[in-house]
Amino acid sequence: MKNIFILLCLLSIGFTGFAQKKNILKDTTVKEISLEEVVISASNFAEKKKNIAQKIDVISAKTIAQANAQNTGDLLISTGKIFVQKSQQGGSSPVLRGFEASRVLLVIDGVRMNNAIYRSGHLQNVITSDQNSLSRVEVMYGPSSTIYGSDALGGIVHLMTKSPVLSGNKKFLTTGTTFTRYSSVNNEKTIHADVSLGGKKFAWFQSYNYSDFGDMKMGSNYLSKYPDFGRRSMYVGHISGVDTVLTNSDDRVQKFSGFKQWDIIQKLLFKQNDHISHSLNFQLSNTTEVPRYDRLQDIKNFGGSIGTTLRFAEWYYGPQKRIMGAYELNVTKLSFLNALKVNINYQDIEESRQTREYRRYDRFESQVEKVKVFGLNVNARKDIGNSELTVGADAQFNDVKSVAARTNLTTGAVSKIATRYPDGKNSMNNFGIFAQHLYKFKNKKLVINDGIRLQTIHLKSQVVDNSFFHLPDTTVNQNSFAVTGNIGLVYSPNKNTTIKTAISSGFRAPNIDDLSKIFESNTAAKQVVVPNANLKPEYTYNFDLTINQRIADRVTIELTGFYSLFKNAIIKAPFKLNGQDSIIYNGTNSQVLASQNINKAKLYGFSFNLTADIYKGFSFYSTLSFTKGRFKTDASKTSAIYEKQSNGKYALVNRYVSSKPLDHIPPVMGKTGIAYQHKIFNTEMYFLYNGWKRLDGYNADGEDNAQYATVDGMPSWMTLNWKGQLHVTKYLQLQLGIENIMDRNYRNFASGFSSAGRNFLIGLRANW
């Protein structure tokens, strides 16, 4: 309660003097409503959502505020439409249509976040954007390479932060938000403030966010068949400086899962005249050490037999830093163009991994990656009769520096170890040109979308010190070329019915992480991944069909089905290094794997959304998503698969099979709820749910993390949640919530971190 009191006092101080403007809140709301009907991601310029054949979901500023999520990953989860994997509290890896990590493109304010070391496993980079500073999120489903190039196989998550607001016809305008929140389940304390100071030509926006997350507590309502699932019964502590396995006084508390994060955004806007504007965008995100919770549960392996001692005394991501600077020029109504947009950007990213095994004081190991990314995007739009043509060119230059060292904590001696990526020059450069076209028929019932993209990628990676692995090749040079496109049709026979169909292709060029990384893939199976210079781009070819029907101006039903072919899929598979199928890595004999283009797969699924205005402020909604995916395999070779045994449990076996599960495929998932909106308050009661992911649906060679599931897979779950918001004054809102009311114990599929138990939320939000 003391923490809540302090935060409320801080908010009260910041709120003093805010309640001056009479109509700002109303004006802002009107802007949000108008923005709901347009999307930016489809062409880099504003376009009505109803004219876009590709499926796009929009998370508005109002929805973001009401969701009251702890980070951007939790915001995506709260929609019930996007699956998110977590290996630790400081992590969130979105999955779109069975694609994850480097196969999903993250974009912030028009700038690609994906870089040369985005891995194919699980990523936490989406949390480096402050959800409290977002004005909206657009999620594009399916291949989206025409506009954005490589990596957009499953889709795009486009994060758009708030912007400076000019005063318009006023002399000076001040708008902003302050916000504070406390969560009981992890003792979270968050404080946020943003403000825009605007004149007629200049405006300045600044945003500050700080969050302190304690150790997360899981639910107490266990399935009777798995009474100990996820419990944190022991952990490694230090007694008199000596590693000691200690008993957790409360085994539902996930020891060493807490961390702190702070985010800063500064934007400057200069309106040169009615048709030309310039903006500067600076962003900083930083964290303290983020414990890799799933690895802290790993049990030490003694000579091939599983022991009872935890393997790691320390395993954490070092401070994760993201710095971005961008300049953008916007010009409208040129003599030969309707609009021109130029964005020049720079990103500086630092990631690190720090590990030390139990009582190995001589082996504190640190791997640090520094990535510098320079980007350029030029987009132009021209309206010609009923056609809208967008053309563009973009480039991205990646430079990666990888260093590693081992420190003897007893003597202080520092020695070299193998770096995660080659220790020499690592670069990856992308160049692309594209055209996206939209044609509106005169009958206003038909709209055609079509586009094409040409892209080249050059990658170079060099090993300077080859003494660790004696690789046969120390320099990798690769040039890739890709052609992708899309075509779609939107048909609206009447104002209540819309039918959309689209065919699109996407590609992902292998990056430095795919080609050159050396790392321990699976601590349980003892596998190590080594470089493979012979990779080629992977492709998806997708067909979408969406039907949207509005009934009696009260009920809207949307059903989308998709089918995708995944070719040249890059997966980790057995490999030989210098003729050997196993090597000694980190003191352990480990099977050698490498990323290879050896598979093709098919994916299909559907999403269903229903919204209904019931009666005078009451509304009902429900969403359901299903995805299925399988690799085609060589039936003449054995594959590792999970099979159900006579005792009812699953075991890993080798079988001659023609297909096996594709990894990253989430279970059936959805959200159902009822909401009530009043002038001074709103309230919402809803269920979030996931179906079973049986072990025979896991990919034994992929990233599904069966070791963190039960012996049968990941059980289904459902949580009951309530949230409400009260307008205390015109400018101040009190937000309350209870998440996971039934205190259900559960994990998301492929996650090594248990989700939050019953959680009480309280927040205060001021808008002016």
GUMI-758590 format. One line per 3 residues: number of its first residue (from 1); their letters; for each residue x negated, y, z negated of C-alpha. Coordinates in nm, 3 decimals. Each point is the difference from the previous one (the first is absolute). Example, Ala and Ser with C-alpha at 12.3 -4.5 7.8 and 13.67 -1.06 7.14 Angstrom:
1) as) -1.230:-0.450:-0.780  -0.137:0.344:0.066
//
This chain:
1) mkn) 0.000:0.000:0.000  -0.296:0.230:-0.062  -0.106:-0.035:0.363
4) ifi) 0.352:0.082:0.120  0.009:0.310:-0.221  -0.333:0.125:0.135
7) llc) 0.111:-0.044:0.360  0.331:0.175:-0.064  -0.183:0.292:-0.158
10) lls) -0.230:0.028:0.301  0.299:0.001:0.232  0.175:0.265:-0.207
13) igf) -0.305:0.225:0.020  -0.024:-0.047:0.376  0.373:0.057:0.041
16) tgf) 0.001:0.341:-0.169  0.096:0.264:0.251  0.101:-0.239:0.275
19) aqk) 0.372:0.063:-0.016  0.002:0.315:0.210  0.097:-0.098:0.355
22) kni) 0.373:-0.042:0.050  0.027:-0.187:0.329  -0.327:-0.185:0.046
25) lkd) 0.128:-0.340:-0.112  0.294:0.022:0.235  -0.217:0.106:0.295
28) ttv) -0.248:-0.282:-0.059  0.281:-0.255:-0.010  0.133:0.121:0.334
31) kei) -0.346:-0.047:0.154  -0.021:-0.356:-0.129  0.338:-0.091:0.150
34) sle) -0.100:0.131:0.342  -0.332:-0.185:-0.011  0.178:-0.329:-0.068
37) evv) 0.122:-0.008:0.361  -0.342:0.035:0.161  -0.319:-0.204:-0.012
40) isa) -0.357:0.103:0.075  -0.181:-0.334:0.026  0.153:-0.112:0.331
43) snf) -0.175:0.264:0.213  -0.191:0.233:-0.237  0.275:0.258:0.059
46) aek) 0.345:0.034:-0.150  0.256:-0.225:0.168  0.349:-0.110:-0.098
49) kkn) -0.014:-0.341:-0.164  0.303:-0.121:0.197  -0.199:0.040:0.325
52) iaq) -0.283:-0.231:-0.107  0.027:-0.366:0.099  -0.247:-0.119:-0.264
55) kid) 0.129:-0.064:-0.352  -0.101:0.278:-0.238  0.089:0.048:-0.366
58) vis) -0.029:0.341:-0.164  -0.060:0.051:-0.372  0.107:0.358:-0.067
61) akt) -0.126:0.244:-0.264  0.324:-0.048:-0.193  -0.042:-0.378:0.000
64) iaq) -0.364:0.031:-0.106  0.097:0.219:-0.295  0.283:-0.229:-0.109
67) ana) -0.211:-0.316:0.034  -0.234:0.140:-0.265  -0.264:-0.259:0.097
70) qnt) -0.339:-0.035:-0.168  -0.195:-0.002:0.327  0.056:-0.007:0.374
73) gdl) -0.001:-0.380:0.008  0.279:-0.012:-0.258  0.189:0.259:0.204
76) lis) -0.006:-0.237:0.300  0.111:-0.291:-0.221  0.294:0.205:-0.133
79) tgk) 0.156:0.014:0.347  0.057:-0.377:-0.003  -0.112:-0.008:0.364
82) ifv) -0.379:-0.016:-0.029  -0.191:-0.280:-0.166  -0.311:0.104:-0.197
85) qks) -0.270:-0.236:-0.131  -0.200:0.085:-0.314  -0.330:-0.143:-0.125
88) qqg) -0.019:0.255:-0.282  0.199:0.289:-0.139  -0.216:0.240:0.199
91) gss) 0.091:-0.164:0.328  0.284:-0.025:0.250  -0.021:-0.168:0.339
94) pvl) 0.308:0.061:0.223  0.119:-0.277:0.231  0.197:0.081:0.316
97) rgf) 0.153:-0.288:0.195  -0.257:-0.247:-0.128  -0.303:0.223:0.064
100) eas) -0.210:0.151:-0.276  -0.311:0.202:-0.079  -0.202:0.084:0.315
103) rvl) 0.296:-0.111:0.216  0.221:0.275:-0.143  -0.096:0.357:0.083
106) lvi) 0.006:0.259:-0.277  0.026:0.362:0.111  0.005:0.311:-0.218
109) dgv) 0.100:0.335:0.148  -0.076:-0.128:0.349  -0.349:-0.130:-0.094
112) rmn) -0.085:-0.371:0.019  -0.102:-0.139:-0.340  -0.111:-0.337:0.144
115) nai) -0.375:-0.006:0.046  -0.278:-0.238:0.102  0.002:-0.199:-0.326
118) yrs) 0.376:-0.054:-0.044  0.017:-0.371:-0.074  0.253:-0.260:0.109
121) ghl) 0.069:-0.124:-0.353  0.168:0.236:-0.245  -0.056:0.377:-0.020
124) qnv) 0.071:0.257:-0.269  -0.066:0.313:0.209  0.365:0.108:0.020
127) its) -0.011:0.106:-0.366  -0.263:0.264:0.081  0.291:0.221:0.107
130) dqn) 0.196:0.168:-0.279  0.367:-0.096:0.036  0.107:0.309:-0.195
133) sls) -0.152:0.220:0.273  0.180:-0.171:0.287  0.275:0.177:0.192
136) rve) 0.100:-0.315:0.190  -0.120:-0.340:0.116  0.073:-0.147:0.342
139) vmy) -0.036:-0.376:0.047  -0.015:-0.128:0.358  0.054:-0.373:0.040
142) gps) -0.169:-0.205:0.268  -0.297:0.072:0.229  -0.066:0.375:0.022
145) sti) -0.328:0.020:0.188  0.123:0.231:0.279  -0.026:0.309:-0.219
148) ygs) -0.243:-0.116:-0.268  -0.233:-0.255:0.159  -0.164:-0.286:-0.187
151) dal) 0.135:-0.165:-0.317  0.373:0.071:0.041  0.098:-0.367:0.051
154) ggi) 0.266:-0.024:-0.268  0.083:0.369:-0.001  -0.091:0.335:-0.152
157) vhl) 0.046:0.160:-0.340  -0.019:0.373:0.064  -0.039:0.205:-0.319
160) mtk) 0.085:0.369:0.031  -0.098:0.235:-0.280  0.172:0.325:-0.092
163) spv) -0.102:0.312:0.192  -0.029:0.374:-0.067  0.322:0.198:0.048
166) lsg) -0.003:0.344:0.162  0.225:0.268:-0.147  0.206:0.050:0.317
169) nkk) 0.199:0.322:-0.036  -0.112:0.042:-0.362  -0.310:0.192:-0.104
172) flt) -0.137:-0.283:-0.211  0.126:-0.348:-0.083  -0.099:-0.239:-0.278
175) tgt) 0.119:-0.362:-0.003  -0.122:-0.301:-0.188  0.048:-0.302:-0.220
178) tft) -0.125:-0.105:-0.341  0.052:-0.350:-0.121  -0.093:-0.220:-0.293
181) rys) 0.078:-0.367:-0.065  -0.055:-0.263:-0.267  0.035:-0.376:0.054
184) svn) 0.015:-0.234:-0.297  -0.111:-0.324:0.168  -0.356:0.126:0.058
187) nek) -0.006:0.313:-0.213  -0.025:0.207:0.320  -0.033:0.376:-0.025
190) tih) 0.029:0.202:0.320  0.006:0.375:0.048  0.042:0.170:0.334
193) adv) 0.023:0.358:0.122  0.017:0.149:0.349  0.069:0.353:0.115
196) slg) 0.028:0.183:0.331  -0.078:0.372:0.020  0.123:0.143:0.326
199) gkk) -0.006:0.331:0.181  0.119:0.074:0.353  -0.320:-0.126:0.167
202) faw) -0.202:-0.175:-0.272  0.104:-0.278:-0.237  -0.194:-0.209:-0.250
205) fqs) 0.107:-0.336:-0.142  -0.176:-0.171:-0.289  0.082:-0.328:-0.173
208) yny) -0.149:-0.169:-0.306  0.085:-0.345:-0.135  -0.148:-0.196:-0.290
211) sdf) 0.103:-0.348:-0.114  -0.123:-0.211:-0.289  0.110:-0.365:0.024
214) gdm) -0.051:-0.235:-0.294  0.000:-0.380:0.012  0.317:-0.133:0.164
217) kmg) 0.234:-0.224:-0.199  0.181:-0.279:0.184  0.354:-0.117:-0.069
220) sny) 0.097:-0.247:-0.274  0.284:-0.177:0.185  -0.183:-0.300:0.151
223) lsk) 0.141:-0.277:0.215  0.028:-0.308:-0.221  -0.207:-0.205:0.245
226) ypd) -0.292:0.247:-0.018  -0.007:0.126:-0.361  -0.364:0.111:0.018
229) fgr) -0.007:0.149:0.349  -0.230:0.301:0.016  -0.072:0.017:-0.371
232) rsm) -0.329:0.170:-0.089  -0.097:-0.226:-0.288  -0.369:0.089:-0.009
235) yvg) -0.239:0.266:0.118  -0.369:0.082:-0.022  -0.082:0.254:-0.270
238) his) -0.325:0.113:-0.156  -0.101:-0.072:-0.357  -0.330:0.157:-0.102
241) gvd) -0.079:0.040:0.368  0.056:-0.368:0.078  0.262:-0.127:0.246
244) tvl) 0.264:-0.190:-0.194  0.319:-0.168:0.114  0.273:0.143:-0.222
247) tns) 0.362:-0.097:-0.054  0.246:0.258:0.121  0.220:0.108:-0.291
250) ddr) 0.288:0.049:0.247  -0.042:-0.224:0.302  0.259:0.198:0.197
253) vqk) -0.230:0.303:0.003  -0.225:-0.017:0.307  -0.326:0.104:-0.162
256) fsg) -0.228:0.216:0.211  0.257:0.110:0.256  0.019:0.370:-0.090
259) fkq) -0.171:0.288:0.178  0.027:0.376:0.064  0.051:0.189:0.325
262) wdi) 0.009:0.363:0.105  0.095:0.159:0.333  -0.040:0.354:0.130
265) iqk) 0.140:0.153:0.320  -0.067:0.351:0.131  0.157:0.132:0.320
268) llf) -0.027:0.336:0.175  0.238:0.113:0.275  -0.053:0.300:0.229
271) kqn) 0.277:0.092:0.241  -0.179:0.199:0.268  0.324:0.085:0.177
274) dhi) 0.336:-0.162:0.077  -0.166:-0.265:0.216  -0.342:-0.064:-0.152
277) shs) -0.087:-0.129:-0.347  -0.314:-0.132:-0.166  -0.021:-0.221:-0.308
280) lnf) -0.271:-0.144:-0.223  0.062:-0.315:-0.203  -0.233:-0.112:-0.281
283) qls) 0.065:-0.314:-0.204  -0.185:-0.171:-0.282  0.089:-0.328:-0.169
286) ntt) -0.214:-0.160:-0.268  0.030:-0.271:-0.262  -0.183:-0.134:-0.299
289) evp) -0.116:-0.361:0.011  0.287:-0.221:0.124  -0.022:-0.355:-0.141
292) ryd) 0.050:-0.279:0.255  0.250:-0.176:-0.224  0.047:-0.319:0.203
295) rlq) -0.374:-0.076:0.001  -0.021:0.059:-0.375  0.225:-0.307:-0.040
298) dik) -0.229:-0.232:0.198  -0.135:-0.301:-0.189  -0.370:-0.086:0.022
301) nfg) -0.100:-0.300:0.209  -0.250:-0.235:-0.164  -0.172:-0.218:0.258
304) gsi) 0.317:-0.046:0.202  0.231:-0.060:-0.298  0.230:0.269:-0.131
307) gtt) -0.093:0.122:-0.347  0.191:0.197:-0.259  -0.213:0.312:-0.012
310) lrf) 0.087:0.313:0.194  -0.240:0.054:0.286  -0.033:0.378:-0.002
313) aew) -0.080:0.231:-0.288  0.036:0.299:0.234  0.164:0.040:0.341
316) yyg) 0.122:0.341:0.100  0.019:0.237:0.290  -0.219:0.298:-0.069
319) pqk) 0.160:0.343:0.027  0.192:-0.001:0.328  -0.042:0.337:0.166
322) rim) 0.174:0.144:0.304  -0.076:0.350:0.124  0.169:0.141:0.309
325) gay) -0.019:0.329:0.179  0.203:0.083:0.311  0.064:0.300:0.221
328) eln) 0.315:0.004:0.215  0.103:0.236:0.278  0.366:0.014:0.105
331) vtk) 0.106:0.191:0.309  0.352:0.021:0.147  0.147:0.141:0.319
334) lsf) -0.313:0.012:0.213  0.051:0.087:0.367  -0.061:-0.363:0.101
337) lna) 0.076:-0.189:-0.325  0.274:-0.003:-0.258  -0.235:-0.087:-0.284
340) lkv) -0.367:-0.066:-0.067  -0.147:-0.152:-0.316  -0.372:-0.036:-0.073
343) nin) -0.130:-0.166:-0.317  -0.367:-0.019:-0.099  -0.063:-0.200:-0.316
346) yqd) -0.272:-0.142:-0.220  0.021:-0.267:-0.270  -0.256:-0.106:-0.258
349) iee) 0.084:-0.330:-0.173  -0.192:-0.184:-0.268  0.084:-0.348:-0.126
352) srq) -0.199:-0.227:-0.228  0.016:-0.337:-0.171  -0.169:-0.070:-0.332
355) tre) -0.021:-0.357:-0.129  -0.169:-0.193:-0.278  0.062:-0.361:-0.091
358) yrr) 0.050:-0.114:-0.357  -0.319:0.045:-0.208  -0.208:0.069:0.309
361) ydr) -0.159:0.320:-0.129  -0.267:-0.038:0.267  0.251:0.022:0.287
364) fes) 0.206:0.318:-0.006  0.066:0.039:0.372  0.114:0.311:0.181
367) qve) 0.104:0.037:0.363  0.076:0.350:0.126  0.148:0.102:0.335
370) kvk) 0.009:0.357:0.126  0.204:0.072:0.311  0.000:0.329:0.186
373) vfg) 0.269:0.045:0.265  0.035:0.282:0.250  0.322:0.017:0.201
376) lnv) 0.150:0.205:0.281  0.359:-0.012:0.130  0.142:0.209:0.284
379) nar) 0.371:-0.033:0.084  0.208:0.195:0.250  0.371:-0.009:0.076
382) kdi) 0.182:0.106:0.314  0.376:-0.002:0.058  0.095:-0.055:0.363
385) gns) 0.374:-0.007:0.056  0.132:-0.295:-0.198  -0.350:-0.135:-0.061
388) elt) -0.231:0.061:-0.292  -0.363:-0.089:0.068  -0.267:-0.020:-0.270
391) vga) -0.361:-0.054:0.102  -0.301:-0.015:-0.224  -0.358:-0.097:-0.061
394) daq) -0.168:-0.099:-0.323  -0.335:-0.107:-0.133  -0.128:-0.133:-0.331
397) fnd) -0.365:-0.040:-0.100  -0.084:-0.226:-0.295  -0.334:-0.017:-0.176
400) vks) -0.045:-0.264:-0.274  -0.281:-0.022:-0.252  -0.017:-0.309:-0.222
403) vaa) -0.234:-0.040:-0.297  -0.025:-0.259:-0.277  -0.209:-0.065:-0.308
406) rtn) -0.027:-0.235:-0.298  -0.083:0.141:-0.342  -0.139:-0.196:-0.292
409) ltt) 0.185:0.160:-0.289  -0.254:-0.134:-0.249  -0.317:0.128:0.166
412) gav) 0.141:0.271:0.226  -0.170:-0.152:0.303  0.175:0.062:0.334
415) ski) -0.033:-0.235:0.296  0.148:-0.026:0.348  0.291:-0.228:0.085
418) atr) 0.194:-0.060:0.319  0.215:0.293:0.102  0.367:-0.050:0.083
421) ypd) -0.056:0.141:0.349  -0.327:0.019:0.196  -0.248:0.233:-0.167
424) gkn) -0.098:0.182:0.319  0.190:0.228:0.235  0.372:-0.083:0.019
427) smn) 0.223:0.197:0.233  0.338:-0.047:0.164  0.136:0.252:0.250
430) nfg) 0.350:0.001:0.154  0.115:0.197:0.305  0.351:-0.006:0.140
433) ifa) 0.243:0.174:0.234  0.375:-0.055:0.010  0.329:0.116:0.147
436) qhl) 0.339:-0.040:-0.167  0.315:0.081:0.197  0.365:0.040:-0.097
439) ykf) 0.283:0.043:0.252  0.356:0.095:-0.097  0.265:-0.090:0.255
442) knk) 0.256:0.266:0.080  0.283:-0.213:-0.134  -0.165:0.034:-0.345
445) klv) 0.050:-0.371:-0.058  -0.336:-0.130:0.117  -0.355:0.088:-0.103
448) ind) -0.314:-0.167:0.133  -0.329:-0.010:-0.195  -0.319:-0.106:0.174
451) gir) -0.372:0.048:-0.046  -0.349:-0.126:0.070  -0.338:0.025:-0.172
454) lqt) -0.360:-0.066:0.110  -0.263:-0.039:-0.271  -0.369:-0.083:-0.028
457) ihl) -0.184:-0.097:-0.316  -0.376:-0.012:-0.049  -0.149:-0.166:-0.307
460) ksq) -0.361:-0.034:-0.108  -0.128:-0.167:-0.315  -0.360:-0.070:-0.105
463) vvd) -0.158:-0.219:-0.267  -0.331:0.138:-0.126  -0.077:-0.253:-0.276
466) nsf) 0.074:-0.347:0.135  -0.167:-0.188:-0.283  0.323:-0.093:-0.179
469) fhl) 0.181:-0.198:0.271  -0.244:-0.028:0.293  0.271:0.094:0.248
472) pdt) -0.074:-0.100:0.360  0.096:0.349:0.124  -0.082:0.316:-0.192
475) tvn) 0.166:0.246:0.238  0.360:-0.005:0.115  0.109:0.210:0.298
478) qns) 0.357:-0.031:0.114  0.212:0.189:0.249  0.374:-0.065:0.017
481) fav) 0.269:0.129:0.231  0.376:-0.027:-0.052  0.313:0.094:0.191
484) tgn) 0.330:0.012:-0.189  0.342:0.141:0.064  0.367:0.008:-0.088
487) igl) 0.338:0.026:0.166  0.335:0.031:-0.169  0.364:0.083:0.059
490) vys) 0.248:0.175:-0.230  0.367:-0.043:0.092  0.277:0.187:-0.182
493) pnk) 0.337:-0.094:0.152  0.175:0.218:-0.258  -0.084:0.216:-0.300
496) ntt) 0.025:-0.295:-0.241  -0.203:-0.263:0.185  -0.366:-0.008:0.098
499) ikt) -0.189:-0.290:0.155  -0.377:0.015:0.026  -0.237:-0.240:0.167
502) ais) -0.376:0.034:0.035  -0.299:-0.190:0.130  -0.339:0.110:-0.127
505) sgf) -0.357:-0.118:-0.030  -0.265:0.073:-0.257  -0.366:-0.078:-0.049
508) rap) -0.265:0.002:-0.267  -0.366:0.019:0.089  -0.231:-0.193:-0.236
511) nid) -0.168:0.245:-0.233  -0.320:-0.019:-0.203  0.182:-0.186:-0.275
514) dls) 0.105:-0.271:0.247  -0.330:-0.027:0.183  -0.269:0.053:-0.259
517) kif) 0.125:-0.051:-0.356  -0.149:-0.256:-0.239  0.209:-0.070:-0.308
520) esn) 0.141:-0.264:-0.231  0.343:-0.083:0.141  0.146:-0.243:-0.251
523) taa) -0.149:-0.044:-0.346  0.201:-0.318:-0.063  -0.084:-0.172:0.330
526) kqv) -0.358:0.135:0.009  -0.002:0.156:0.342  -0.223:0.269:0.148
529) vvp) 0.075:0.202:0.315  -0.288:0.082:0.235  -0.023:0.224:0.310
532) nan) 0.117:-0.103:0.346  -0.093:0.229:0.287  0.225:-0.169:0.258
535) lkp) 0.337:0.140:-0.103  0.249:0.155:0.241  0.304:0.225:-0.061
538) eyt) 0.320:-0.164:-0.122  0.338:0.085:0.158  0.368:-0.010:-0.082
541) ynf) 0.290:0.004:0.247  0.332:0.082:-0.158  0.370:0.006:0.088
544) dlt) 0.250:0.192:-0.216  0.378:0.021:0.003  0.189:0.234:-0.233
547) inq) 0.376:0.048:-0.032  0.130:0.289:-0.206  0.373:0.023:-0.063
550) ria) 0.189:0.262:-0.201  0.350:-0.097:-0.116  0.271:0.250:-0.099
553) drv) -0.264:0.266:-0.072  -0.072:-0.176:-0.330  -0.194:-0.319:0.071
556) tie) -0.322:-0.035:0.200  -0.143:-0.339:0.093  -0.339:-0.042:0.165
559) ltg) -0.142:-0.334:0.111  -0.345:-0.035:0.156  -0.155:-0.316:0.136
562) fys) -0.355:-0.040:0.131  -0.223:-0.259:0.162  -0.378:0.042:0.029
565) lfk) -0.281:-0.191:0.167  -0.335:0.037:-0.171  -0.296:-0.085:0.225
568) nai) -0.376:-0.021:-0.057  0.080:0.009:-0.370  -0.309:0.059:-0.213
571) ika) -0.005:-0.243:-0.291  -0.260:-0.146:-0.231  -0.089:-0.357:0.094
574) pfk) -0.286:-0.246:-0.060  -0.326:0.112:0.161  -0.364:-0.098:0.014
577) lng) -0.283:0.233:-0.092  -0.335:-0.115:0.138  0.156:-0.343:0.051
580) qds) 0.117:-0.024:-0.361  0.366:-0.017:-0.104  -0.081:0.100:-0.360
583) iiy) -0.254:0.228:-0.168  -0.099:0.109:-0.349  0.174:0.331:-0.079
586) ngt) -0.002:0.164:-0.344  -0.163:-0.314:-0.134  0.277:-0.230:0.126
589) nsq) 0.015:-0.234:0.298  0.277:0.156:0.214  0.177:-0.100:0.318
592) vla) -0.082:0.231:0.292  0.290:0.180:0.167  0.007:0.269:0.267
595) sqn) 0.265:0.212:0.166  0.089:-0.152:0.338  0.249:0.048:0.288
598) ink) 0.126:-0.355:-0.011  0.372:0.023:-0.055  0.321:0.132:0.138
601) akl) 0.320:0.034:-0.194  0.364:0.090:0.028  0.200:0.207:-0.243
604) ygf) 0.369:0.075:-0.014  0.249:0.138:-0.246  0.274:0.248:-0.071
607) sfn) 0.097:0.285:-0.228  0.350:0.091:-0.109  0.111:0.330:-0.149
610) lta) 0.344:0.101:-0.121  0.108:0.330:-0.152  0.354:0.090:-0.101
613) diy) 0.155:0.316:-0.142  0.252:-0.153:-0.239  0.184:0.286:-0.165
616) kgf) -0.079:0.358:-0.103  -0.373:-0.022:-0.066  -0.019:-0.378:-0.037
619) sfy) -0.209:-0.189:0.255  -0.112:-0.358:0.049  -0.303:-0.125:0.190
622) stl) -0.176:-0.327:0.070  -0.303:-0.105:0.200  -0.145:-0.341:0.084
625) sft) -0.316:-0.093:0.193  -0.121:-0.336:0.127  -0.330:-0.082:0.174
628) kgr) -0.137:-0.330:0.128  -0.339:-0.061:0.157  -0.209:-0.300:0.102
631) fkt) -0.338:-0.052:0.163  -0.029:-0.242:0.289  -0.286:-0.241:-0.063
634) das) -0.197:-0.262:0.187  0.190:-0.320:-0.080  -0.316:-0.203:0.056
637) kts) -0.163:0.161:-0.304  0.095:-0.020:-0.365  0.138:0.303:-0.178
640) aiy) 0.013:0.075:-0.371  0.367:0.019:-0.101  0.206:-0.032:-0.316
643) ekq) 0.235:-0.298:-0.022  0.254:-0.098:-0.264  -0.097:-0.321:-0.181
646) sng) 0.216:-0.275:-0.151  -0.033:0.164:-0.341  0.164:0.314:0.136
649) kya) -0.318:0.207:-0.007  -0.196:0.133:0.294  -0.353:-0.102:0.090
652) lvn) -0.254:0.115:0.257  -0.046:-0.265:0.269  -0.141:-0.033:0.351
655) ryv) 0.240:-0.090:0.280  0.002:-0.002:0.378  0.262:0.267:0.066
658) ssk) 0.100:0.220:0.294  0.073:0.306:-0.215  -0.050:0.135:-0.348
661) pld) 0.129:0.301:-0.195  -0.129:0.343:0.087  -0.134:0.179:-0.307
664) hip) 0.140:0.332:-0.129  0.359:-0.105:0.074  0.218:0.131:-0.286
667) pvm) 0.304:-0.186:-0.132  0.357:0.113:0.056  0.037:0.333:-0.177
670) gkt) 0.248:0.280:-0.051  0.178:0.254:-0.216  0.365:0.046:-0.092
673) gia) 0.144:0.283:-0.203  0.274:0.246:-0.077  -0.053:0.373:-0.050
676) yqh) 0.204:0.295:-0.118  -0.077:0.360:0.096  0.142:0.294:-0.197
679) kif) -0.074:0.370:0.009  -0.209:-0.013:-0.316  -0.109:-0.361:-0.020
682) nte) -0.050:-0.319:0.198  -0.035:-0.359:-0.112  -0.092:-0.326:0.168
685) myf) 0.013:-0.368:-0.098  -0.176:-0.243:0.230  -0.153:-0.345:0.044
688) lyn) -0.338:-0.067:0.161  -0.062:-0.359:0.102  -0.236:-0.242:0.174
691) gwk) 0.068:-0.358:0.105  -0.220:-0.305:-0.063  -0.331:-0.035:0.178
694) rld) -0.058:-0.375:-0.015  -0.356:-0.122:0.009  0.051:-0.173:0.335
697) gyn) 0.057:0.349:0.141  -0.345:0.114:-0.114  -0.296:0.020:0.236
700) adg) -0.269:-0.206:-0.173  -0.283:0.171:0.190  0.132:0.356:-0.018
703) edn) 0.071:0.272:-0.254  0.312:-0.139:-0.166  -0.177:-0.064:-0.334
706) aqy) 0.165:-0.326:-0.097  -0.227:-0.014:-0.306  0.204:0.282:-0.155
709) atv) 0.338:-0.168:0.057  0.171:-0.291:-0.175  -0.052:-0.360:0.112
712) dgm) 0.310:0.042:0.218  -0.078:0.345:0.141  0.135:0.339:-0.101
715) psw) 0.344:-0.018:-0.165  0.289:0.217:0.111  0.091:0.293:-0.221
718) mtl) 0.255:0.275:-0.045  -0.015:0.309:-0.218  0.281:0.226:-0.117
721) nwk) -0.090:0.369:-0.015  0.162:0.330:-0.089  -0.105:0.356:0.070
724) gql) 0.170:0.332:-0.057  -0.065:0.371:0.037  0.166:0.289:-0.182
727) hvt) -0.024:0.364:0.109  -0.060:0.166:-0.336  -0.015:0.339:0.171
730) kyl) 0.003:0.107:0.362  -0.374:-0.058:0.018  -0.069:-0.270:-0.259
733) qlq) 0.089:-0.369:0.022  -0.030:-0.272:-0.262  -0.079:-0.342:0.150
736) lgi) 0.058:-0.325:-0.187  -0.030:-0.361:0.101  -0.020:-0.361:-0.115
739) eni) -0.178:-0.233:0.240  0.021:-0.379:-0.024  0.275:0.022:-0.261
742) mdr) 0.008:-0.378:-0.049  -0.379:-0.003:-0.061  -0.056:-0.258:0.274
745) nyr) -0.348:-0.148:0.027  -0.104:-0.012:0.367  -0.269:0.061:0.257
748) nfa) 0.021:0.106:0.359  -0.115:-0.259:0.252  -0.382:-0.012:0.051
751) sgf) -0.052:0.221:-0.305  -0.234:-0.083:-0.285  0.158:0.264:-0.221
754) ssa) 0.334:-0.037:-0.176  0.263:0.269:0.050  0.120:0.226:-0.277
757) grn) 0.238:-0.123:-0.266  0.280:0.214:-0.142  -0.103:0.361:0.049
760) fli) 0.151:0.318:-0.141  -0.062:0.312:0.207  0.045:0.361:-0.096
763) glr) -0.091:0.299:0.212  0.063:0.370:0.037  -0.006:0.166:0.340
766) anw) 0.024:0.369:0.076  0.057:0.138:0.352  0.008:0.366:0.089
//
